Amino acid sequence: MQKNTSKFNRITKMITVSVLSTVFCFVLAGCGSKKQDTSSIAIDKEGAITYTICEDFDGNNYDVEEFREKALENINDYNQDSLGDRVFLESVKFDQDTMKITVVLKYTTSSDFEHHNKVKFFYGTVEEARDAGYELMANLVDPDGKAPKEELYEQYKDKHVVITDCRDDILTPAKIDYVSKGVVLDGKKKAALSKSNNEYVQIVLSK
């Protein structure tokens, strides 16, 4: 697990150690706020992922275009290794007023997101999660903070679950029924993970 490591430190290592590794500071503590400029992981109904990364960017060590080129190089390498187009760079934008860079990446599957970012990230049915070696956690609670009255496996085995050690906001394709303690819900389909003390968290969906 990569605790106390920011998502952008992981991304800079992926893109280029020599150019980017000293640029981004540790920002994990700020990932769960409700501001619109926070990073987020959005899962669609087909399981594809849009990863929107928003971080401070002073531009002292390299410019935005150089960053874009390095990101594309890294993505092309991943796609070649995967024998197909699995990851896409949708946009790179820099806000001069806020000094923040926003990068939007598209992933064909949650597995591509997991492997490309070198994090834990599972999205599938509860039964598929069990087949992959995961069990539903004992500390799950509903949106009101109440624990389930009975074991959830049979009731939810055909419904979806997110399992991750990321600490970004997560937007889900269906209503959230249960989450690990410490996860903060923002509406029916959004979870902020930054305040969770669990090594990894689970988000159980209604579908």
N, C-alpha and C positions, 0 to 999 in steps of 0.2 A: 504494500500500500504506500501511497505517496502523500502521507500526511504532512502538513505545514509546507507544502510546495504549491506555488500558484500555478494556475492553468497555463499562464503565459510563459512561465519558466519551462514547463513541459514542451510548449509549442516552439519556443526558441531553440531548445535542444533538438527538436525534430527538424527544424528548418535549416539551421546552420549554427554549429557550436562556436565557430571562430568569430562570426559577425554579430550574432544576436544574444549570446548567452549573458552578457553583462548589462543588457538594456533595461529589462523589466524588473521591477522590485516585487517583493512579496506582497500580494494584495488579497490574499485569501479571506481576511477578516471582513472585507467589504463586499463580498460577493452576494450576500443575501438581502441587500437593501431593496426597497421598492422603487428606487429611481429607475427611469427608463434607460439609463446608460449602463446597466449592469449586464454581465454575460448571462446567456441563457441557452438551454438545450431544449429544442422543440421537437417532439415526436409526432409524426402524422399517422393516419389510420393504417397506412401500409407498412409502418415501422421505419420509414426513412427519417433522417435526422437533419435538422438545420441548427447549426452551432453558431451563435452570434457572440463574438468575443469583443468586449469593450474594455480597453485599458488605457492608462496614461502613456503618452508617447511624446518624448521631448525632441526627437529628431536630431539629437546631437551626434549620434554615432553613424547614422545612415538615414536615407530619405525614404519616403513612402513607396516610391517606385522600386527601389532596391528591395524593400521588404516584399513587395508583390512578386518580384521576379524570384526571390528565394523561396517564397511560399509555393509558387507554381512548380518550381524545380522539385521541391519535396513531394508535392502531390503527384507529379508525373512519375517520380520514382516509385511511390506507393502503388499507383495504378499499374505500372509495368510489372511490379512484383506480384500483383493480384491478378494479372492477366485479364484486365478489363477496367473500364471506367467506374470506379467505386467512390471516389472523392472528387469534389468539384469546388473550386474557389469562385464564389458568386460575386463578391465585392470586397474592396479594401477602401475605406474612406477615413480621411483625417479631418477633424474639426479644429480649426485654428484657434477658435475662441476658448474651447475647453481643453485643448491640447490632449485630446483622446483619439485613439485610432479604433475603428470598428471593422472587424473582419467577419465575413459571413461565409461559412463553409457548409457544403451539402454532403451528406453521407447516405449511400444507398441503403445500408443496414446499420443496426446498432453494433453489430460485430465489427464493421469497418470503423465506426467511431471509436470503439474500444481499442482496436489494434493500432489505429493511426495515432491516437492520443496517449496510448500506453497507460490506460486507466481501466478500472473495472466498470463495465457497463453492460447489463443484461436487460433485454426487453423481449418478452414473450409471455406465453401463458404460464400460470402457476405450475401446471403439470410439466411443461417444458423446462421450467426452472428446476423442478425436482429432478428431472432426468439429467440436467446439467450439474447436479450436485448441490443445489441450493434448497433450503427449507425456509418456510415462512418464519419470521422472527417472532419471539415471544412478547416483544414490547410494542406490538402494533396497537394503534389507537385510531378511533374514527375522528372526523372533524371536530367533534365536541370533546375530544380527549378521553373518551371512554374505551376501555378494552373490549374486544369481542367476547360475547357470552359463551362461545364454543369454538372449537378448533375450526379453522377456516378452509382447510384444504379441499374437502369435498364440495363445499359451497362455491369455491372460487377456482377450482382446478382448470376450468376452461376460460377463465378471465385473465387479463394481463397484469403483469407486475414489472416494475422497474427496480433493478438492484444495481447500486452504484456506490463508488467511493468519491465521486465528484461532489463539489460543493457549490455548483452553479444553480441558478433557478431552473426548474424543469417544468415545461408545459406539456401536458399529456393530451392524447386524443379522446379521452373519455373521463367521466367524473371520477374523482379520487375518493375511494371508500375508506382506506386505511393507510396510515403512514407510520414509520418508526418514530418513537418519541423524540422530540427535539426538532422535527421538521415542522415548519410553519406554512400553513396553507394561505394562499391569497386567491380567494375565489374557489370555484369547484374543480378547476383543471390546472392550477399552478401551485407549485411547491417550492419554497425557499429552503435550501439545505444547509446554509452557512452556520446555523446555530446548533446543528446536531453534533453530539459528542460520540456518536457511534462510528466504528471503523468504516462501516458502510451502511447505507440506508435502503429501505424498501418502500415502494409506493404501490399499493394494490388498487387496481382500477375496477370500475363497475362493469366493464366489458372486456 
